[in-house]
Amino acid sequence: MQIPLQITFRNMEASEPLESYIRERAAKLDSICENMVGCRVVVEAPPKHQRKGGLFHASIDITLPKETIVINREPDLHKSYHDAHVVVRDVFDTAQRKLRDFVSRQKGEVKAHEEIPQGKISELYPYEDYGRIVTASGDDIYFHRNSLLNAEFADLVLGDEVRFVEEQGNAGPQATSVRVVGKPRSGGEH
């Protein structure tokens, strides 16, 4: 970094362990991007009258030769931002991803898009509202009737080719956003 790291604590005392963590994470950012000009980190505690149950806020401004990357982590009731360390960790994780993307763009690298998973319907359980898909690699993926986008569950036939988004469910991989491909669908006729 050409300009020394700037750390600001608002509505709170400076914390040596948190400051040390910020310096460590900022050094990692600096190693990702050689021409980083500067980095400013602000950690803000809730105002004193909201201290109990209040959430922390953090932001990072990364100055580069021709642009600035700004990352904010606003308090969010679904996050664990009651702890300053957690909000700082999250803001640095995001900064790291954005800085890597910036460096890749600078080098002319283009992110390759993942291919959409494809498979065939291997099992149907109409009374239980689900089925299974087998992929080309032999993976067995669960799907629920509500995951279908362009077909009715009653119109599905074993062997129908489908594309889907794979997510990790409670009992293993499951398919969401399931689209039947290869056959027109109209009122139950095939």
Secondary structure, DSSP 8 states (H G I E B T S, - for coil): --S--EEEEESS---HHHHHHHHHHHHHHHHH-TT--EEEEEEE---GGGTTT---EEEEEEE-SS-EEEEEE---TTS-TTSHHHHHHHHHHHHHHHHHHHHHHHTT---------EEEEEEEETTTTEEEEEETT--EEEEEGGGBSSS-GGG--TT-EEEEEEEEETTEEEEEEEEEESS--BTTB-
